[in-house]
Amino acid sequence: MDHQLSENKLILMYVIREKENIQASDLSDYVLFRGYMDYFSMQNYIAELCEAGLVLEVIKDDLRYYTLHPQGEEVVELFKARIPHSIREEIREYAENIWKLKEI
């Protein structure tokens, strides 16, 4: 697996970890807005992560949600250093400030 591919998958798992039960639309909005990857690559990576059992997909009330499987959590913990620190900080900051405000 090349470096960019694995970094993009880690970014997706990191976002999902920071915003547990994230709606697919929120995930794609955030990832595309930040320019981390294009839409089609993101969809492909999510499908691969779900197929590998690292990310769980739940459909409820016609909405698609993603959550991290415990095995995915382990992968993020082991390899999060491969995600640039600035990106990890952006994701954490967004999760703390924007997504929490949307829930209120």
DSSP file (Angstrom, degrees, kcal/mol; ACC not computed):
  #  RESIDUE AA STRUCTURE BP1 BP2  ACC     N-H-->O    O-->H-N    N-H-->O    O-->H-N    TCO  KAPPA ALPHA  PHI   PSI    X-CA   Y-CA   Z-CA
    1    1 A M              0   0    0      0, 0.0     2,-0.0     0, 0.0     0, 0.0   0.000 360.0 360.0 360.0 128.4    0.0    0.0    0.0
    2    2 A D     >  -     0   0    0      1,-0.1     4,-2.3     4,-0.0     5,-0.2  -0.281 360.0-109.2 -74.6 163.8    1.5    3.3   -1.0
    3    3 A H  H  > S+     0   0    0      1,-0.2     4,-2.5     2,-0.2     5,-0.2   0.891 115.3  49.2 -60.4 -45.4    2.0    6.1    1.6
    4    4 A Q  H  > S+     0   0    0      1,-0.2     4,-2.4     2,-0.2    -1,-0.2   0.901 111.1  50.6 -63.7 -41.1   -0.7    8.4    0.2
    5    5 A L  H  > S+     0   0    0      1,-0.2     4,-2.1     2,-0.2    -1,-0.2   0.940 113.4  43.9 -61.8 -48.7   -3.3    5.7    0.2
    6    6 A S  H  X S+     0   0    0     -4,-2.3     4,-2.2     1,-0.2    -1,-0.2   0.874 112.7  52.7 -67.8 -35.6   -2.6    4.6    3.7
    7    7 A E  H  X S+     0   0    0     -4,-2.5     4,-2.5    -5,-0.2    -1,-0.2   0.916 108.9  50.0 -64.7 -41.8   -2.5    8.2    5.0
    8    8 A N  H  X S+     0   0    0     -4,-2.4     4,-2.2     2,-0.2    -2,-0.2   0.905 111.0  48.5 -64.2 -41.1   -5.9    8.9    3.4
    9    9 A K  H  X S+     0   0    0     -4,-2.1     4,-2.3     1,-0.2    -1,-0.2   0.900 111.6  50.1 -65.2 -39.6   -7.4    5.8    5.0
   10   10 A L  H  X S+     0   0    0     -4,-2.2     4,-2.6     2,-0.2    -2,-0.2   0.898 108.1  53.4 -64.5 -39.8   -5.9    6.8    8.3
   11   11 A I  H  X S+     0   0    0     -4,-2.5     4,-2.6     2,-0.2     5,-0.2   0.936 109.5  48.6 -59.9 -46.3   -7.3   10.4    8.0
   12   12 A L  H  X S+     0   0    0     -4,-2.2     4,-2.4     1,-0.2    -2,-0.2   0.929 113.2  46.5 -60.4 -45.4  -10.8    8.9    7.4
   13   13 A M  H  X S+     0   0    0     -4,-2.3     4,-2.2     1,-0.2    -1,-0.2   0.873 111.3  52.8 -65.4 -35.8  -10.5    6.6   10.4
   14   14 A Y  H  X S+     0   0    0     -4,-2.6     4,-2.3     2,-0.2    -2,-0.2   0.917 109.8  47.6 -65.7 -43.2   -9.2    9.5   12.5
   15   15 A V  H  X S+     0   0    0     -4,-2.6     4,-2.0     1,-0.2    -2,-0.2   0.932 112.5  49.6 -61.9 -45.3  -12.2   11.7   11.5
   16   16 A I  H  < S+     0   0    0     -4,-2.4    52,-0.3     1,-0.2    -1,-0.2   0.872 110.5  51.0 -62.8 -36.6  -14.6    8.9   12.3
   17   17 A R  H  < S+     0   0    0     -4,-2.2     3,-0.5     1,-0.2    -1,-0.2   0.911 110.7  47.7 -66.5 -41.4  -12.9    8.3   15.6
   18   18 A E  H  < S+     0   0    0     -4,-2.3     2,-0.5     1,-0.3    -2,-0.2   0.821 121.2  36.6 -71.3 -30.4  -13.2   12.0   16.6
   19   19 A K  S >< S-     0   0    0     -4,-2.0     3,-0.6    -5,-0.2    -1,-0.3  -0.731  88.5-153.5-123.3  80.6  -16.8   12.2   15.6
   20   20 A E  T 3  S+     0   0    0     -3,-0.5    47,-0.2    -2,-0.5    -3,-0.1  -0.219  78.0  14.7 -56.1 140.4  -18.3    8.9   16.6
   21   21 A N  T 3  S-     0   0    0     45,-0.4     2,-0.3     1,-0.2    -1,-0.2   0.922  89.0-174.9  57.0  48.7  -21.4    7.9   14.5
   22   22 A I  E <   -A   66   0A   0     44,-1.5    44,-2.5    -3,-0.6    -1,-0.2  -0.538  26.0-116.9 -76.5 136.8  -20.6   10.5   11.9
   23   23 A Q  E  >  -A   65   0A   0     -2,-0.3     4,-2.4    42,-0.2    42,-0.3  -0.474  20.8-122.8 -69.3 144.0  -23.1   10.9    9.1
   24   24 A A  H  > S+     0   0    0     40,-3.1     4,-2.6     1,-0.2     5,-0.2   0.875 113.0  53.8 -55.9 -39.3  -21.7   10.1    5.6
   25   25 A S  H  > S+     0   0    0     39,-0.3     4,-2.5     1,-0.2    -1,-0.2   0.887 108.5  48.3 -66.1 -38.5  -22.6   13.6    4.4
   26   26 A D  H  > S+     0   0    0     -3,-0.2     4,-2.3     2,-0.2     5,-0.2   0.895 111.9  50.5 -66.8 -39.7  -20.7   15.2    7.3
   27   27 A L  H  X S+     0   0    0     -4,-2.4     4,-2.6     2,-0.2     5,-0.2   0.953 114.3  42.3 -62.9 -50.1  -17.7   13.1    6.7
   28   28 A S  H  X S+     0   0    0     -4,-2.6     4,-2.7     1,-0.2     5,-0.3   0.906 112.9  53.7 -66.9 -40.0  -17.6   13.9    2.9
   29   29 A D  H  X S+     0   0    0     -4,-2.5     4,-2.3    -5,-0.2    -1,-0.2   0.940 114.1  42.1 -56.6 -47.7  -18.4   17.6    3.5
   30   30 A Y  H  X S+     0   0    0     -4,-2.3     4,-2.3     2,-0.2    -2,-0.2   0.952 116.4  46.1 -66.5 -50.2  -15.4   17.9    6.0
   31   31 A V  H  X>S+     0   0    0     -4,-2.6     5,-1.8    -5,-0.2     4,-0.6   0.895 117.6  43.4 -62.5 -41.9  -12.9   15.8    3.9
   32   32 A L  H ><5S+     0   0    0     -4,-2.7     3,-0.5    -5,-0.2    -1,-0.2   0.896 111.5  53.6 -71.9 -40.0  -13.8   17.6    0.7
   33   33 A F  H 3<5S+     0   0    0     -4,-2.3    -2,-0.2    -5,-0.3    -1,-0.2   0.900 111.7  45.7 -60.3 -41.2  -13.8   21.0    2.2
   34   34 A R  H 3<5S-     0   0    0     -4,-2.3    -1,-0.2    -5,-0.2    -2,-0.2   0.616 108.7-127.9 -78.2 -12.5  -10.3   20.5    3.7
   35   35 A G  T <<5 +     0   0    0     -4,-0.6    -3,-0.2    -3,-0.5     3,-0.1   0.762  61.5 141.6  73.7  24.7   -9.1   19.1    0.4
   36   36 A Y  S   <S-     0   0    0     -5,-1.8     2,-0.3     1,-0.2    -4,-0.1   0.854  75.4 -24.3 -67.2 -33.9   -7.7   15.9    1.9
   37   37 A M  S    S-     0   0    0     -6,-0.6    -1,-0.2   -29,-0.0    -2,-0.2  -0.966  74.9 -87.2-166.4 168.4   -8.9   13.8   -1.1
   38   38 A D     >  -     0   0    0     -2,-0.3     4,-2.4    -3,-0.1     5,-0.2  -0.421  42.1-106.3 -85.2 165.8  -11.4   13.8   -3.9
   39   39 A Y  H  > S+     0   0    0      1,-0.2     4,-2.5     2,-0.2     5,-0.2   0.891 116.2  48.7 -59.4 -45.3  -14.9   12.4   -3.5
   40   40 A F  H  > S+     0   0    0      1,-0.2     4,-2.0     2,-0.2    -1,-0.2   0.889 112.2  48.1 -68.7 -38.7  -14.4    9.2   -5.5
   41   41 A S  H  > S+     0   0    0      2,-0.2     4,-2.9     1,-0.2    -1,-0.2   0.926 111.2  51.8 -63.8 -43.9  -11.2    8.3   -3.7
   42   42 A M  H  X S+     0   0    0     -4,-2.4     4,-2.7     1,-0.2    -2,-0.2   0.925 109.8  48.5 -59.3 -45.5  -12.9    8.9   -0.4
   43   43 A Q  H  X S+     0   0    0     -4,-2.5     4,-2.2     1,-0.2    -1,-0.2   0.894 112.6  48.9 -62.4 -39.7  -15.8    6.6   -1.3
   44   44 A N  H  X S+     0   0    0     -4,-2.0     4,-2.2     2,-0.2    -2,-0.2   0.923 112.0  48.1 -65.4 -44.6  -13.4    3.9   -2.5
   45   45 A Y  H  X S+     0   0    0     -4,-2.9     4,-2.6     2,-0.2    -2,-0.2   0.909 111.1  50.7 -63.6 -42.4  -11.4    4.2    0.8
   46   46 A I  H  X S+     0   0    0     -4,-2.7     4,-2.5     1,-0.2     5,-0.2   0.925 110.0  50.2 -61.8 -44.1  -14.5    4.0    2.9
   47   47 A A  H  X S+     0   0    0     -4,-2.2     4,-2.5     1,-0.2    -1,-0.2   0.910 112.1  47.8 -61.0 -41.6  -15.7    0.9    1.1
   48   48 A E  H  X S+     0   0    0     -4,-2.2     4,-2.1     2,-0.2    -2,-0.2   0.893 111.4  50.1 -66.2 -40.0  -12.3   -0.7    1.5
   49   49 A L  H  <>S+     0   0    0     -4,-2.6     5,-2.2     2,-0.2     6,-1.4   0.887 112.9  46.7 -66.4 -38.5  -12.3    0.2    5.3
   50   50 A C  H ><5S+     0   0    0     -4,-2.5     3,-1.1     4,-0.2    -2,-0.2   0.919 111.8  50.6 -67.6 -43.4  -15.8   -1.3    5.7
   51   51 A E  H 3<5S+     0   0    0     -4,-2.5    -2,-0.2     1,-0.3    -1,-0.2   0.856 109.2  51.5 -62.6 -35.1  -14.9   -4.4    3.8
   52   52 A A  T 3<5S-     0   0    0     -4,-2.1    -1,-0.3    -5,-0.2    -2,-0.2   0.572 114.8-119.0 -78.4  -8.7  -11.8   -4.9    6.0
   53   53 A G  T < 5S+     0   0    0     -3,-1.1    19,-0.3    -4,-0.4    18,-0.3   0.655  85.2 112.9  80.9  15.1  -14.0   -4.5    9.1
   54   54 A L  S   <S+     0   0    0     -5,-2.2    15,-2.2     1,-0.2     2,-0.4   0.780  78.4  37.0 -87.6 -29.7  -12.2   -1.5   10.4
   55   55 A V  E    S-B   68   0A   0     -6,-1.4     2,-0.4    13,-0.2    -2,-0.3  -0.970  76.1-145.2-123.6 138.1  -15.1    0.9    9.9
   56   56 A L  E     -B   67   0A   0     11,-3.3    11,-2.1    -2,-0.4     2,-0.5  -0.869   7.9-151.5-104.9 136.6  -18.8   -0.1   10.4
   57   57 A E  E     -B   66   0A   0     -2,-0.4     2,-0.4     9,-0.2     9,-0.2  -0.921  13.9-176.0-108.8 129.4  -21.5    1.4    8.3
   58   58 A V  E     -B   65   0A   0      7,-2.5     7,-3.2    -2,-0.5     2,-0.6  -0.987  12.2-156.7-125.9 133.8  -25.0    1.7    9.8
   59   59 A I  E     +B   64   0A   0     -2,-0.4     2,-0.4     5,-0.2     5,-0.2  -0.954  22.2 165.6-111.4 122.1  -28.1    2.9    7.9
   60   60 A K  E >   -B   63   0A   0      3,-2.7     3,-1.9    -2,-0.6    -2,-0.1  -0.997  67.0  -7.0-139.4 129.7  -30.8    4.4   10.1
   61   61 A D  T 3  S-     0   0    0     -2,-0.4    -1,-0.1     1,-0.3     3,-0.1   0.892 128.8 -57.2  51.8  44.0  -33.8    6.5    9.0
   62   62 A D  T 3  S+     0   0    0      1,-0.2     2,-0.4    -3,-0.0    -1,-0.3   0.632 115.7 116.4  63.1  16.1  -32.4    6.5    5.4
   63   63 A L  E <   - B   0  60A   0     -3,-1.9    -3,-2.7   -39,-0.0     2,-0.5  -0.923  60.5-136.3-114.7 142.9  -29.1    8.1    6.7
   64   64 A R  E     - B   0  59A   0     -2,-0.4   -40,-3.1    -5,-0.2   -39,-0.3  -0.841  24.1-176.6-100.2 129.7  -25.7    6.5    6.5
   65   65 A Y  E     -AB  23  58A   0     -7,-3.2    -7,-2.5    -2,-0.5     2,-0.4  -0.900  11.9-150.5-123.6 152.1  -23.5    6.6    9.5
   66   66 A Y  E     +AB  22  57A   0    -44,-2.5   -44,-1.5    -2,-0.3   -45,-0.4  -0.968  15.3 174.0-123.5 142.4  -19.9    5.4   10.1
   67   67 A T  E     - B   0  56A   0    -11,-2.1   -11,-3.3    -2,-0.4     2,-0.5  -0.965  34.7-105.3-139.6 156.7  -18.3    4.3   13.3
   68   68 A L  E     - B   0  55A   0     -2,-0.3   -13,-0.2   -52,-0.3   -14,-0.1  -0.705  27.1-135.3 -87.9 129.3  -14.9    2.8   14.1
   69   69 A H    >>  -     0   0    0    -15,-2.2     4,-2.2    -2,-0.5     3,-0.7  -0.478  30.7-108.6 -71.2 150.8  -14.7   -0.9   14.8
   70   70 A P  H 3> S+     0   0    0      0, 0.0     4,-1.9     0, 0.0     5,-0.1   0.854 123.6  54.5 -52.1 -35.2  -12.5   -1.7   17.9
   71   71 A Q  H 3> S+     0   0    0    -18,-0.3     4,-1.9     2,-0.2   -17,-0.1   0.882 106.8  50.8 -66.0 -36.9   -9.9   -3.1   15.4
   72   72 A G  H <> S+     0   0    0     -3,-0.7     4,-2.5   -18,-0.4    -1,-0.2   0.873 106.2  55.7 -65.1 -37.9  -10.0    0.2   13.5
   73   73 A E  H  X S+     0   0    0     -4,-2.2     4,-2.4     1,-0.2    -2,-0.2   0.908 106.7  50.1 -60.0 -42.9   -9.4    2.0   16.8
   74   74 A E  H  X S+     0   0    0     -4,-1.9     4,-2.4     2,-0.2    -1,-0.2   0.904 109.3  51.1 -62.2 -42.2   -6.3   -0.1   17.3
   75   75 A V  H  X S+     0   0    0     -4,-1.9     4,-2.3     2,-0.2    -2,-0.2   0.923 110.0  49.4 -62.3 -44.5   -5.0    0.7   13.8
   76   76 A V  H  X S+     0   0    0     -4,-2.5     4,-1.6     1,-0.2    -2,-0.2   0.928 111.7  48.8 -61.0 -45.3   -5.5    4.5   14.4
   77   77 A E  H  < S+     0   0    0     -4,-2.4     4,-0.2     1,-0.2    -1,-0.2   0.901 114.3  45.8 -62.0 -40.7   -3.7    4.3   17.7
   78   78 A L  H  < S+     0   0    0     -4,-2.4    -1,-0.2     1,-0.2    -2,-0.2   0.866 127.5  24.5 -69.7 -36.2   -0.8    2.4   16.2
   79   79 A F  H >< S+     0   0    0     -4,-2.3     3,-2.2    -5,-0.2     4,-0.3   0.294  81.4 109.7-118.2   9.9   -0.4    4.5   13.1
   80   80 A K  G >< S+     0   0    0     -4,-1.6     3,-1.7     1,-0.3    -1,-0.1   0.767  71.0  71.1 -61.7 -23.2   -1.8    8.0   13.9
   81   81 A A  G 3  S+     0   0    0      1,-0.3    -1,-0.3    -4,-0.2     4,-0.1   0.702  86.4  67.2 -65.1 -17.0    1.7    9.4   13.8
   82   82 A R  G <  S+     0   0    0     -3,-2.2    -1,-0.3     2,-0.1    -2,-0.2   0.658  85.2  82.0 -76.2 -16.1    1.6    8.9   10.0
   83   83 A I  S <  S-     0   0    0     -3,-1.7     5,-0.1    -4,-0.3   -75,-0.0  -0.791 100.7-104.1 -86.3 127.7   -1.0   11.6    9.8
   84   84 A P    >>  -     0   0    0      0, 0.0     4,-2.1     0, 0.0     3,-0.6  -0.214  25.1-123.6 -52.4 139.7    0.6   15.0    9.8
   85   85 A H  H 3> S+     0   0    0      1,-0.3     4,-2.5     2,-0.2     5,-0.2   0.867 110.2  57.4 -54.1 -40.7    0.3   16.7   13.2
   86   86 A S  H 3> S+     0   0    0      1,-0.2     4,-2.2     2,-0.2    -1,-0.3   0.878 107.2  47.9 -61.9 -37.8   -1.4   19.7   11.6
   87   87 A I  H <> S+     0   0    0     -3,-0.6     4,-2.4     2,-0.2    -1,-0.2   0.912 110.1  51.5 -69.8 -42.1   -4.1   17.6   10.1
   88   88 A R  H  X S+     0   0    0     -4,-2.1     4,-2.5     1,-0.2    -2,-0.2   0.912 111.5  48.5 -59.5 -41.7   -4.8   15.8   13.4
   89   89 A E  H  X S+     0   0    0     -4,-2.5     4,-2.8     2,-0.2     5,-0.2   0.913 109.7  51.4 -65.3 -43.1   -5.1   19.1   15.1
   90   90 A E  H  X S+     0   0    0     -4,-2.2     4,-2.5     1,-0.2     5,-0.2   0.924 112.1  47.2 -57.7 -45.3   -7.5   20.4   12.4
   91   91 A I  H  X S+     0   0    0     -4,-2.4     4,-2.6     2,-0.2    -2,-0.2   0.934 113.8  46.2 -65.0 -47.0   -9.7   17.4   12.8
   92   92 A R  H  X S+     0   0    0     -4,-2.5     4,-2.5     1,-0.2     5,-0.2   0.920 113.6  49.4 -61.8 -43.9   -9.7   17.5   16.6
   93   93 A E  H  X S+     0   0    0     -4,-2.8     4,-2.6     2,-0.2     5,-0.4   0.919 112.4  47.3 -62.4 -44.5  -10.5   21.2   16.6
   94   94 A Y  H  X>S+     0   0    0     -4,-2.5     4,-1.9    -5,-0.2     5,-1.7   0.914 112.3  50.0 -63.9 -42.9  -13.3   20.8   14.1
   95   95 A A  I  <>S+     0   0    0     -4,-2.6     5,-0.8    -5,-0.2    -2,-0.2   0.903 115.3  43.6 -62.6 -41.4  -14.8   17.9   16.1
   96   96 A E  I  <5S+     0   0    0     -4,-2.5    -2,-0.2    -5,-0.2    -1,-0.2   0.889 127.1  26.7 -72.0 -39.6  -14.6   19.9   19.4
   97   97 A N  I  X5S+     0   0    0     -4,-2.6     4,-0.7    -5,-0.2    -3,-0.2   0.911 128.8  27.6 -95.5 -47.2  -15.9   23.2   18.0
   98   98 A I  I  X5S+     0   0    0     -4,-1.9     4,-1.9    -5,-0.4    -3,-0.2   0.954 121.7  42.9 -87.0 -53.6  -18.2   22.7   15.0
   99   99 A W  I  ><S+     0   0    0     -5,-1.7     4,-1.1     1,-0.2    -4,-0.1   0.864 114.2  52.2 -65.4 -34.4  -19.7   19.2   15.4
  100  100 A K  H  ><S+     0   0    0     -5,-0.8     4,-0.7    -6,-0.3     3,-0.3   0.884 108.7  51.4 -67.9 -36.3  -20.4   19.7   19.1
  101  101 A L  H >< S+     0   0    0     -4,-0.7     3,-0.7     1,-0.2    -2,-0.2   0.874 105.8  55.4 -65.8 -36.7  -22.2   23.0   18.3
  102  102 A K  H 3< S+     0   0    0     -4,-1.9    -1,-0.2     1,-0.2    -2,-0.2   0.793 104.7  54.5 -65.9 -27.4  -24.3   21.2   15.7
  103  103 A E  H 3<        0   0    0     -4,-1.1    -1,-0.2    -3,-0.3    -2,-0.2   0.691 360.0 360.0 -80.2 -19.1  -25.4   18.7   18.3
  104  104 A I    <<        0   0    0     -4,-0.7    -1,-0.2    -3,-0.7    -2,-0.1   0.486 360.0 360.0 -75.4 360.0  -26.7   21.4   20.7
